[in-house]
Amino acid sequence: MNPVKVCVIGVGRAGMVHATNLKNNVPGASLAAVVDADLELAEERARDLGVDLFFSDIYEALDRVEIDAICITTPTFTHAEIAIAAARAGAHILCEKPMALTLEEANDMIQAADEAGVKLQVGFMRRFDPAFIAAKERLDRGDIGRPMLIRSLTRGPGLPPRWACDPCTSNGMLAEVNSHDFDTIRWLAESEFERIYAEANTLKCFDLKEEFPDFYDNAIVSLRMKNGTLGMIEGSCPVGYGYDARAEVLGSEGVILVGELQDTAVVSCTKRTGLVASNFPGWRDRFREAYIAEARHFVECIIERKEPKVTGEDGKRALEGVLVANKSIQSGVPISLGGS
Ligand SMILES: NC(=O)c1ccc[n+]([C@@H]2O[C@H](COP(=O)([O-])OP(=O)(O)OC[C@H]3O[C@@H](n4cnc5c(N)ncnc54)[C@H](O)[C@@H]3O)[C@@H](O)[C@H]2O)c1
């Protein structure tokens, strides 16, 4: 069987994670080409990856190479145009979170994929992480009864690229860092957001606040889901210790904790140092396996003609949560979401 030929669009931080996995760790896939608006970077990364073809935009790639699928790892504000172009060319789409900048863009992406009959999977890789999967399985088995309260936090060790610090091109930290938490709560609660209240502040990066008036580097979000489950999201970036992604589900009969600070089960102790353990330096380390499983799932869905576990609709609902939380930050009041 011919491999699924994938082209990675945007070979920055996330792009190189996906490109490397598609090249080395995804049976049934081949990395056909890379694209980056910065052609020199595209060439350098293509060389590093051992890929012959590189381009500076998606249109050229779609024109010149036979592509079955693309992986979108460009800045958020470019996702919609690229996804729609790919769908119209018949290419399946794995799109990094946040899916898009606006709900209109997300709707257009879903519609384009539906009309073309191509897969659209959104990059919520926590759903492929062994710890998060085990938690969901225990919840589904009823091990802790009914979920009552779900907390999810993400803290990043360093600032993301510049475009992601500007809320106009990224929707800010809740989108760039905490999209995952919005998805986690929807997924674990199996319900949609009903009401959202958020508070945010700039407590560290005062220079960025001066440059981008809507910037914030710390946020908390209170949520009420339609089925009554309560949720809480916490975000902070940058923090002074490493990458941190954890969740807790309090159920009617018990509690489930997901994730920990420590990256390996090794602790040393001396009188001089006390207990010494190591933590996750970054998201690539914490979710290494999940990114591979996510890409494998995408390719498997194409080969076996299955619907991805994380759909465009999931991407859109998480985005809606982020947008409403940002609105709540600006207005200072809780906001109810319409629709079903
Ligand atoms: N799932 C995760 O854990 C995770 C982690 C990091 C980033 N991301 C997401 O991945 C996406 C990219 O983030 P990043 O941190 O890798 O950004 P980045 O700035 O490091 O890389 C983006 C790359 O895209 C290129 N680019 C910009 N516009 C382009 C266009 N129109 N066509 C082709 N290339 C273009 C840039 O030159 C750059 O090299 C974002 O949506 C981000 O939220 C997800």
The ligand as an ORCA input file, in Angstrom:
! r2SCAN-3c Opt
* xyz 0 1
  N      -0.143     21.137     20.565
  C       0.796     21.804     21.180
  O       1.179     21.443     22.283
  C       1.440     22.984     20.531
  C       2.689     23.435     20.960
  C       3.247     24.546     20.320
  C       2.553     25.205     19.316
  N       1.332     24.739     18.939
  C       0.563     25.409     17.877
  O       1.246     25.229     16.637
  C       1.075     26.390     15.813
  C       2.456     26.960     15.486
  O       3.076     27.383     16.685
  P       4.672     27.434     16.835
  O       4.943     27.738     18.246
  O       5.270     26.259     16.193
  O       4.972     28.730     15.941
  P       6.354     29.172     15.301
  O       6.268     30.649     15.175
  O       7.491     28.551     16.029
  O       6.321     28.499     13.845
  C       5.423     28.897     12.864
  C       6.124     28.782     11.519
  O       5.144     29.026     10.506
  C       5.743     29.838      9.493
  N       4.650     30.530      8.788
  C       3.969     31.651      9.147
  N       2.988     31.906      8.275
  C       3.039     30.942      7.330
  C       2.267     30.648      6.178
  N       1.220     31.396      5.830
  N       2.610     29.561      5.435
  C       3.669     28.789      5.765
  N       4.435     29.019      6.873
  C       4.105     30.070      7.643
  C       6.691     30.744     10.235
  O       7.702     31.255      9.381
  C       7.233     29.807     11.319
  O       8.412     29.159     10.911
  C       0.180     27.324     16.608
  O      -1.155     27.098     16.258
  C       0.429     26.903     18.053
  O      -0.618     27.221     18.926
  C       0.770     23.651     19.524
*
